[in-house]
């Protein structure tokens, strides 16, 4: 309990909800990868279901990301969280909501299209500049995470706190997540342009993009779920008496 811990945190001044952010981020990345795969393989598609899925996830990411981005600093102990977690989450939430609206409005056309992947790619390709910028920003966050040894958990946090004396362990892990997600974001416009021109071959770039999106989505989702235990434990162990 907190009386046995050397670290006491005023949690009233340090709201945290990057747990649901990580969970929803993972679900969005996995969903986008699967949507692309279904379109490419001409499997049974359900644009209305995609719209519902991305709409729900987009609302979660948009509201939490917007609040964290505009509330400065959200957590006075870690003000960089506003940039590291808030802004990328806000951007991903807006993208998810935009795609949700698009899939809802064009659900009948997509479902009846001869080459639905080509039609979707032609439209989504137009957000390429945001994808490029977001990708570079995520890589920059990853570099900052390693440079300044961010993300290290204190000893009072269960499990991850065991690495408190080795801050580069968690800093490297989370920084890699951000940087690799940035690489996937940078790759996406060229993949979309490739499909928009009617190409159907599965190139190495397409395979890498899918693997990154889906694989990183799994990691984000599991990490977010894992943090529901570790963050609750940290709060319990550092509450004032």
C-alpha positions in Angstrom: 0.0 0.0 0.0 1.0 3.6 -0.2 2.4 3.8 3.3 5.1 1.3 2.3 6.1 3.3 -0.8 8.6 6.1 -1.0 6.7 7.8 -3.8 3.5 9.6 -3.2 1.5 11.1 -6.1 -1.3 13.7 -5.9 -3.5 11.9 -8.5 -6.0 14.8 -8.5 -3.3 16.7 -10.3 -2.3 13.9 -12.6 -5.2 12.4 -14.5 -4.2 9.5 -16.8 -6.1 7.5 -19.4 -3.5 6.4 -21.9 -4.8 2.9 -21.1 -8.0 3.3 -23.2 -5.9 5.3 -25.7 -3.5 2.4 -26.3 -6.4 -0.1 -26.4 -8.4 1.9 -29.0 -5.2 2.7 -31.0 -4.4 -1.0 -31.3 -8.0 -1.8 -32.4 -7.9 0.9 -35.1 -4.6 -0.2 -36.5 -5.8 -3.8 -36.6 -9.1 -2.8 -38.1 -7.4 -0.8 -40.9 -5.1 -3.6 -41.8 -8.0 -6.1 -41.9 -10.2 -3.7 -44.0 -7.4 -3.4 -46.5 -6.9 -7.1 -46.6 -10.6 -7.8 -47.2 -10.7 -5.2 -50.0 -7.6 -6.6 -51.7 -8.7 -10.2 -51.4 -12.2 -9.4 -52.6 -13.6 -11.1 -49.5 -17.2 -10.4 -48.2 -17.1 -6.8 -47.2 -19.4 -4.9 -44.8 -18.8 -1.1 -45.1 -21.5 -0.3 -42.6 -19.8 -2.6 -40.0 -16.5 -0.8 -40.8 -18.2 2.5 -40.3 -19.6 1.5 -36.9 -16.3 0.0 -35.8 -14.2 3.0 -36.8 -16.8 5.5 -35.5 -16.8 4.0 -32.0 -13.0 3.8 -31.9 -12.7 7.3 -33.4 -14.9 8.8 -30.7 -12.8 7.3 -28.0 -9.6 8.5 -29.5 -10.9 11.9 -30.5 -12.3 12.8 -27.2 -9.4 11.7 -25.0 -6.8 13.0 -27.5 -8.6 16.4 -27.8 -8.8 16.8 -24.0 -5.2 15.8 -23.5 -4.0 18.1 -26.3 -5.9 21.2 -25.1 -5.4 20.7 -21.3 -1.9 21.9 -20.7 -0.4 20.3 -18.9 -2.8 17.5 -18.3 -0.4 15.9 -15.8 1.9 18.3 -14.1 4.5 15.6 -13.4 4.8 14.6 -17.0 3.8 17.5 -19.3 5.3 15.8 -22.3 2.4 13.3 -22.2 0.3 16.0 -23.9 2.5 15.8 -27.0 3.5 12.1 -26.9 0.0 10.7 -26.2 -2.5 13.4 -26.8 -1.7 14.8 -30.2 -1.1 11.5 -32.1 -4.2 10.1 -30.5 -6.2 13.1 -31.6 -4.9 12.8 -35.2 -5.7 9.0 -35.3 -9.2 9.7 -33.9 -9.9 12.3 -36.6 -8.7 9.9 -39.3 -10.9 7.1 -37.9 -14.0 9.3 -37.8 -13.3 10.6 -41.3 -13.1 7.0 -42.6 -16.2 6.0 -40.7 -18.2 8.8 -42.3 -16.8 7.9 -45.7 -17.7 4.2 -45.4 -21.2 5.0 -44.2 -21.9 7.5 -47.0 -20.5 5.2 -49.8 -21.5 1.8 -48.3 -23.7 0.8 -51.2 -21.2 1.9 -53.9 -18.3 0.1 -52.1 -20.3 -3.1 -51.7 -21.2 -3.3 -55.3 -17.9 -2.0 -56.9 -16.0 -4.3 -59.2 -12.7 -3.2 -57.7 -13.6 -1.7 -54.3 -10.0 -1.6 -53.1 -9.2 0.7 -56.1 -12.1 3.1 -55.4 -11.3 3.3 -51.6 -7.6 3.8 -52.3 -8.3 6.7 -54.7 -10.2 8.6 -52.0 -8.1 7.8 -48.9 -4.9 8.6 -50.8 -5.8 12.3 -50.5 -4.9 12.4 -46.8 -1.3 11.6 -47.7 0.2 14.8 -46.3 -1.3 14.2 -42.9 0.0 10.6 -43.0 3.5 11.8 -44.0 3.5 14.5 -41.2 2.1 12.2 -38.6 4.7 9.5 -39.5 7.6 11.9 -39.2 6.2 13.2 -35.9 5.9 9.7 -34.5 9.5 8.9 -35.4 10.6 12.2 -33.8 8.7 11.1 -30.6 10.5 7.8 -30.7 13.9 9.5 -31.0 13.0 11.8 -28.1 11.9 8.9 -26.0 15.3 7.3 -26.3 17.3 10.5 -26.1 15.6 11.7 -22.8 14.8 8.2 -21.5 11.1 8.8 -21.3 8.4 6.3 -20.4 10.4 4.5 -17.6 8.1 3.2 -14.9 8.8 4.0 -11.2 9.6 1.1 -8.8 6.1 1.4 -7.3 4.5 0.2 -10.6 3.8 -3.5 -10.7 5.9 -5.7 -13.1 7.3 -2.8 -15.3 8.6 -1.2 -12.1 11.2 -4.1 -11.9 13.0 -2.3 -14.7 13.1 1.1 -12.9 16.9 0.9 -12.6 17.1 0.3 -16.3 15.1 3.2 -17.8 16.3 2.4 -21.3 14.4 -0.9 -21.4 10.9 0.7 -21.4 12.1 3.8 -23.1 13.4 1.7 -26.0 10.3 -0.5 -26.2 7.7 2.3 -26.3 9.9 4.5 -28.5 10.1 1.6 -31.0 6.3 1.4 -31.0 6.0 5.0 -31.9 8.8 5.0 -34.5 7.5 1.9 -36.3 4.0 3.2 -36.3 5.5 6.3 -37.9 7.2 4.2 -40.6 3.8 2.5 -41.3 2.2 5.9 -41.6 4.8 7.1 -44.1 4.5 3.9 -46.2 0.7 4.1 -46.5 0.3 6.9 -49.1 2.5 5.0 -51.6 0.6 1.8 -50.9 -2.7 3.6 -51.5 -1.4 5.2 -54.7 -0.2 1.8 -55.9 -3.7 0.3 -55.5 -5.5 3.4 -56.8 -3.8 2.9 -60.2 -5.4 -0.6 -60.4 -2.4 -2.7 -59.5 -3.2 -6.1 -57.9 0.2 -7.6 -57.2 1.2 -8.2 -53.6 4.5 -6.4 -53.4 7.0 -6.4 -50.5 5.9 -2.9 -49.5 2.3 -3.9 -49.3 3.2 -6.9 -47.1 5.4 -4.8 -44.9 2.7 -2.2 -44.4 0.1 -4.8 -43.6 2.4 -6.6 -41.1 3.3 -3.3 -39.4 -0.3 -2.1 -39.1 -1.6 -5.4 -37.8 1.4 -6.4 -35.7 1.7 -3.0 -34.0 -2.1 -3.0 -33.5 -1.8 -6.3 -31.5 1.1 -4.9 -29.4 -0.8 -1.6 -28.7 -4.0 -3.5 -27.7 -2.2 -6.0 -25.4 0.0 -3.3 -23.9 -3.1 -1.1 -23.2 -4.9 -4.0 -21.6 -1.7 -4.9 -19.6 -1.5 -1.3 -18.3 -5.0 -1.6 -16.7 -3.3 -3.8 -14.1 0.0 -1.9 -13.8 -1.5 1.6 -13.7 -4.1 0.6 -11.1 -1.3 -0.9 -9.0 0.8 2.3 -9.4 -2.1 4.4 -8.2 -2.8 2.1 -5.2 0.9 2.1 -4.3 1.4 5.8 -4.5 -1.9 7.2 -3.0 -1.5 9.6 -0.1 -2.6 8.1 3.2 
